[in-house]
Amino acid sequence: MSADRVVLLVPARFASTRLPGKPLADINGRPMIAHVVDRAREAMLGEVVVATDDDAIARAAEAAGATAVMTRADHACGSDRIFEALSKIDPHRNIDVVVNVQGDLPTISPATIRAALAPLADPAVDIGTLAAEIVREEEKTDPNVVKVVGSQVAPGRLRALYFTRATAPSGDGPLYHHIGLYAYRRAALARFVELPPSPLERRERLEQLRALEAGMRIDVAIVDAVPLGVDVAADLTRAQSLLQGAASNREDA
């Protein structure tokens, strides 16, 4: 897959229940969306496009070097938002793969972003995503930590069988924390957004189950750690520290 057939799309809406306007939240003198754009550009997979419903977010994204696309404010999920943006930037359907990078992952490593694309080297895979082994015991029973249950198809790669908020699978062996970053084949994304919410999706409140229930194949690349997602003010403080440390390391090098 050549770089000009891949686009990285970052959904970034203004509304947020716990941290309104969080794409514009200040992290070391720059808005969070700018840091996410930096990480996505550093992955060097293709053009970075921010899909947003807010003019200020669009301006911040463009200042950071991304393309900004205005989308409707009433989308039910990020997948719908990125599909609207994709339709606007690529009406002739030249793009083959869309990497959906969440707009609240300012410290994610470029290597982690690239890892989501790797499963699509297998033509049987519709969607690639990520997971990391759970190492903290309390996370195994935490319903806010989404687990992926899968069969190993290659070293460091699972074929997803189910996603759940429950502790699963039972018995001895590792549990995996799903990371909500996806690489879609364009046809898979188009099909996904046309599907109605599925019964298990509604029950678990996990939209990726819609794809599995429709018979789509999701493969999971295993990475070393779960990136920090910014949901509350305390997460901003942690992100500031992590990014400041990374900047210091680059200066020392």
GUMI-472215 format. One record per residue (C-alpha): residue number from 1; y, z, x. Coordinates in pm, 1 decimal. Layout:
 num        y        z        x
 NUM        Y        Z        X
...
This chain:
 num        y        z        x
   1      0.0      0.0      0.0
   2    321.9   -114.8    163.3
   3    633.2    100.2    144.5
   4    819.9   -151.4    -71.3
   5    556.2   -114.5   -346.2
   6    591.8    266.0   -362.9
   7    881.6    463.8   -512.2
   8    938.4    839.1   -503.2
   9   1083.2    957.4   -833.1
  10   1235.8   1303.5   -867.1
  11   1293.4   1430.8  -1224.0
  12   1590.4   1670.3  -1228.4
  13   1723.2   1789.9  -1561.1
  14   2014.7   2027.5  -1599.9
  15   1857.0   2253.4  -1862.6
  16   1629.3   2532.9  -1742.1
  17   1535.8   2845.5  -1932.3
  18   1531.5   3079.7  -1632.1
  19   1778.1   2907.0  -1398.5
  20   2015.7   2668.0  -1581.4
  21   2153.0   2390.9  -1365.5
  22   1906.5   2471.9  -1087.9
  23   1914.0   2124.9   -923.2
  24   2274.6   2211.4   -833.8
  25   2197.2   2564.7   -713.8
  26   2342.2   2629.1   -369.7
  27   2098.8   2652.6    -79.3
  28   2273.7   2697.4    254.4
  29   2582.2   2507.7    144.0
  30   2407.7   2215.6    -26.8
  31   2268.2   2169.2   -379.6
  32   1893.7   2209.0   -415.2
  33   1849.8   1846.8   -522.2
  34   1990.1   1735.8   -185.6
  35   1718.4   1927.9     -1.7
  36   1449.4   1776.3   -224.4
  37   1589.8   1429.9   -153.1
  38   1579.1   1505.9    219.7
  39   1211.3   1602.5    203.4
  40   1124.6   1294.6     -2.6
  41   1310.4   1060.2    232.8
  42   1140.5   1222.7    533.1
  43    801.6   1131.9    379.8
  44    895.5    767.2    450.8
  45    690.7    622.5    165.9
  46    958.8    423.4    -12.8
  47   1287.1    445.3   -201.0
  48   1382.7    786.5   -338.8
  49   1518.6    785.9   -694.5
  50   1643.7   1088.6   -887.0
  51   1600.7   1067.9  -1264.9
  52   1847.7   1299.1  -1435.6
  53   2043.5   1363.4  -1752.8
  54   2348.5   1510.4  -1576.2
  55   2636.8   1335.0  -1399.7
  56   2687.0   1611.4  -1142.6
  57   2319.5   1600.9  -1043.7
  58   2341.1   1222.1  -1013.1
  59   2643.9   1248.5   -782.4
  60   2471.3   1510.1   -566.6
  61   2159.2   1294.8   -539.0
  62   2358.7    990.1   -434.8
  63   2552.0   1192.0   -178.4
  64   2216.9   1292.7    -26.5
  65   2107.5    930.8      4.9
  66   1901.7    878.2   -310.6
  67   1945.8    634.9   -596.3
  68   2034.5    813.1   -921.9
  69   1927.4    691.7  -1265.6
  70   2057.2    843.9  -1585.9
  71   1787.5    922.0  -1842.9
  72   1775.2   1070.7  -2188.9
  73   1816.8   1446.5  -2222.6
  74   1542.9   1492.6  -2482.1
  75   1229.6   1401.5  -2285.0
  76    937.2   1634.6  -2350.8
  77    816.1   1628.5  -1989.7
  78    898.3   1498.5  -1643.1
  79    646.1   1215.0  -1671.0
  80    841.1   1066.2  -1961.7
  81   1163.7   1097.0  -1763.4
  82   1029.1    921.8  -1455.0
  83    877.0    642.8  -1664.2
  84   1213.8    575.4  -1827.5
  85   1373.3    567.1  -1481.8
  86   1099.9    337.7  -1347.7
  87   1153.7     95.9  -1635.0
  88   1523.5     81.3  -1551.5
  89   1495.3     32.8  -1175.3
  90   1197.3   -204.5  -1182.8
  91   1199.0   -413.3  -1502.6
  92    995.4   -688.6  -1333.8
  93    715.8   -443.1  -1243.7
  94    708.9   -500.8   -869.7
  95    635.9   -134.1   -791.6
  96    267.4    -41.8   -784.2
  97    275.5    334.7   -723.6
  98    504.7    615.0   -835.7
  99    508.3    947.6   -650.7
 100    649.3   1216.7   -878.2
 101    816.4   1482.9   -660.3
 102    933.2   1782.4   -861.1
 103   1304.3   1855.7   -826.1
 104   1251.3   2228.5   -760.0
 105   1054.3   2197.4   -431.7
 106   1328.0   2210.4   -165.9
 107   1098.9   2331.1    114.1
 108    800.7   2100.3     58.8
 109    683.8   1929.7    376.0
 110    693.4   1549.6    397.9
 111    325.4   1558.7    500.5
 112    238.2   1732.9    173.8
 113    417.1   1461.8    -23.7
 114    227.3   1193.1    166.5
 115   -103.0   1369.5     99.4
 116    -72.8   1307.3   -276.7
 117    -81.2    933.9   -212.8
 118   -403.6    940.0    -10.4
 119   -649.9    954.0   -304.9
 120   -516.3    620.9   -432.7
 121   -679.6    448.3   -136.5
 122   -986.2    460.2   -364.0
 123   -933.3    191.8   -631.9
 124  -1127.7    400.7   -885.9
 125   -860.5    674.2   -881.0
 126   -578.2    657.5  -1137.4
 127   -374.7    960.7  -1028.8
 128   -355.9   1156.7   -704.7
 129   -243.4   1517.6   -688.2
 130   -265.2   1826.4   -465.5
 131   -414.8   2173.8   -444.3
 132   -444.2   2456.9   -193.7
 133   -714.0   2721.4   -166.0
 134   -615.1   3051.3   -327.1
 135   -608.3   3325.5    -64.4
 136   -441.9   3608.5   -258.9
 137   -681.3   3790.5   -490.3
 138   -418.1   3854.7   -758.5
 139   -354.5   3482.0   -795.9
 140   -715.7   3420.1   -897.9
 141   -656.6   3595.5  -1230.7
 142   -288.8   3503.1  -1276.5
 143   -248.9   3263.8  -1573.9
 144     70.8   3127.8  -1416.3
 145   -138.5   2997.2  -1126.2
 146   -303.9   2678.4  -1250.5
 147   -652.2   2623.3  -1109.5
 148   -826.7   2292.2  -1058.6
 149  -1202.5   2266.7  -1092.9
 150  -1348.6   1966.2   -917.3
 151  -1636.9   1805.0   -736.2
 152  -1598.9   1724.0   -368.3
 153  -1601.1   1349.0   -311.3
 154  -1490.5   1355.8     53.5
 155  -1381.1   1618.6    305.9
 156  -1058.1   1769.0    174.9
 157  -1072.4   1580.0   -155.2
 158  -1195.2   1669.7   -503.0
 159  -1246.1   1470.2   -817.5
 160  -1079.7   1680.7  -1086.4
 161  -1306.1   1787.4  -1370.6
 162  -1069.0   2034.3  -1537.0
 163   -741.6   2221.9  -1497.0
 164   -705.5   2572.9  -1637.6
 165   -499.7   2891.0  -1636.7
 166   -820.9   3093.7  -1645.5
 167  -1015.7   3212.3  -1341.0
 168  -1247.8   2919.7  -1272.9
 169  -1504.2   2831.0  -1165.9
 170  -1696.5   3156.8  -1173.1
 171  -1935.9   3264.2   -900.7
 172  -1904.8   3249.5   -524.3
 173  -1683.3   2993.6   -355.9
 174  -1318.5   2896.0   -322.8
 175  -1068.4   2862.7   -605.5
 176   -789.7   2607.2   -582.7
 177   -424.8   2639.2   -688.0
 178   -303.4   2312.7   -837.4
 179     28.1   2179.1   -706.0
 180    216.8   1973.1   -964.3
 181    304.1   1671.9   -752.4
 182    147.5   1341.9   -861.1
 183    101.1    989.1   -732.5
 184     42.8    750.0  -1024.2
 185    -67.9    392.8  -1025.8
 186    195.5    223.5  -1236.5
 187    -58.4    124.9  -1502.5
 188   -185.1    483.4  -1519.5
 189    165.7    623.0  -1571.7
 190    237.0    364.9  -1842.1
 191    -85.7    455.3  -2019.2
 192    -29.2    828.3  -1982.9
 193    315.3    832.7  -2146.1
 194    182.1    633.9  -2442.8
 195    -93.7    886.6  -2511.8
 196    -31.1   1164.6  -2766.2
 197    -63.9   1525.2  -2645.9
 198   -433.7   1611.5  -2638.2
 199   -606.9   1918.0  -2785.7
 200   -683.8   2079.9  -2451.3
 201   -335.7   1997.9  -2322.4
 202   -188.5   2188.0  -2616.5
 203   -429.1   2477.2  -2576.3
 204   -382.4   2524.8  -2200.2
 205    -20.5   2397.8  -2193.4
 206   -113.8   2160.0  -1908.4
 207    -16.9   1796.1  -1956.2
 208   -257.3   1666.1  -1687.9
 209   -543.3   1746.0  -1924.4
 210   -417.5   1460.9  -2144.4
 211   -516.4   1218.0  -1869.3
 212   -861.1   1372.0  -1820.8
 213   -932.2   1376.9  -2192.6
 214   -844.9   1006.3  -2204.6
 215  -1101.3    932.1  -1932.1
 216   -853.2    879.7  -1649.4
 217   -960.5    980.9  -1300.7
 218   -754.4   1234.8  -1107.5
 219   -843.6   1308.4   -745.2
 220   -703.1   1606.0   -558.2
 221   -610.2   1623.0   -189.6
 222   -647.8   1972.3    -44.3
 223   -346.8   2087.4    159.5
 224   -284.2   2400.8    362.2
 225    -38.1   2585.1    137.8
 226    143.4   2581.3   -194.8
 227    510.3   2482.0   -153.1
 228    774.4   2717.3   -286.9
 229    884.9   2625.8   -637.4
 230   1230.3   2754.5   -732.8
 231   1222.4   2907.4  -1081.8
 232   1436.8   3222.5  -1053.7
 233   1722.5   3352.6   -838.8
 234   1485.0   3533.6   -602.4
 235   1319.7   3200.7   -520.8
 236   1658.2   3063.8   -414.5
 237   1697.7   3345.4   -164.2
 238   1355.2   3273.8    -19.4
 239   1428.2   2900.4     -0.2
 240   1753.6   2970.2    181.9
 241   1566.4   3173.6    441.4
 242   1289.8   2916.2    485.9
 243   1528.7   2625.7    525.9
 244   1754.0   2819.9    760.8
 245   1450.3   2898.4    973.9
 246   1343.8   2534.5    975.1
 247   1691.6   2426.7   1082.3
 248   1691.3   2681.2   1365.4
 249   1352.7   2555.0   1485.4
 250   1481.9   2196.8   1495.5
 251   1785.1   2305.8   1696.9
 252   1565.4   2496.1   1945.6
 253   1344.3   2192.5   1988.8
